[in-house]
Amino acid sequence: MSGKLRQSDAVIEDDGFGAINGRMCIVTRESDSPDDLIRFVAGPDGTVVPDIKRQLPGRGCWVKAERQYIEKAIAKKLFARAFKKDVKAGPELVDLVDRLLVQQLAGMMNLARKASQFITGATKVDAAVRSGAALAVFHAADAAPDGVRKINQARKAWHLGMETEEEIPSLRPFTVAEMDELMGQNAFIHACVLAGQAGEGVVKRANMLLRYRDGGQSGAEGGAGRNEE
C-alpha cells in the first residue's frame, strides 16, 4: 500500500484497524495520527458509537479527540455526511466519549499496578520521583495541597539536580470520589507510573483524557509525559 493518504480513505475506511498511518478528522479536515483522534462507527440501529479501542468492525470515521470537535460534528450533522446515511448522534455522545476515556484510563492504571509499574502512597511516590524512576505523577484532583506541594518539591529537585528540560509531569484527572467509584480499593491520593508498556500506556491515556476535556491541552504540569508510545 502506498504511504500517500487519499482524502477519501482518510474520512472513511473499511477495515477499521488502523491500516493507514494517518486519518482525517471530519470536522477539521486535517490528517493526524489515530492516537490523536477518536474513531466512530454506526451501530446496527443507526446510533453513532465511539470506538475508543479502534476494534469495532465496519466502516468508521474520525474526529479530533477534543470535546469541541465532537460537539461541532453533532451540530453540523457531519456524522451523517461521513457515513452517507441518516445516523443518530445527540449531545449525549460527548459525555459518553468522556466516560469511555475515563474507564480506559482506570483500566490501564489497574493493569500497570499488576505489572508493578504503578506506585501509590506519598512516601513511595516521593522516593520514585527523587530517584528519577517516575515517568509521571498523579494526584487526586482534590488532594490536600500539602501532600501535592511536597511531591512538587521532589519533582523540582530532580529537574534542577539533573538539569532536565522539563519536570516530571503531574496530572490530576480524577477526584477521590470518582476514583472510589472507578477503582474501589485501588483508589489513590498520590501515585506515579514507572517505565514499561503499561506505565507508558497510563500516561498516554491520561493525556488523551485531559486533552479531550481541556481543548487540546494535556493538563499536565511540567510536561506531557516522557517515553510515551
Sequence and secondary structure as in RCSB ss.txt:
>XXXX:A:sequence
MSGKLRQSDAVIEDDGFGAINGRMCIVTRESDSPDDLIRFVAGPDGTVVPDIKRQLPGRGCWVKAERQYIEKAIA
KKLFARAFKKDVKAGPELVDLVDRLLVQQLAGMMNLARKASQFITGATKVDAAVRSGAALAVFHAADAAPDGVRK
INQARKAWHLGMETEEEIPSLRPFTVAEMDELMGQNAFIHACVLAGQAGEGVVKRANMLLRYRDGGQSGAEGGAG
RNEE
>XXXX:A:secstr
  S   HHHHH BSS S  SS EEBTTT  EE GGGEEEEEE TTSBEEEETTS   S EEEEESSHHHHHHHHH
TTHHHHHHTS  B  THHHHHHHHHHHHHHHHHHHHHHHTT EEESHHHHHHHHHHT EEEEEE TT  HHHHHH
HHHHHHHHHHHHT SS   EE    HHHHHHHHGGG  SEEEEESSHHHHHHHHHHHHHHHHHHTT    BS S 
SS  
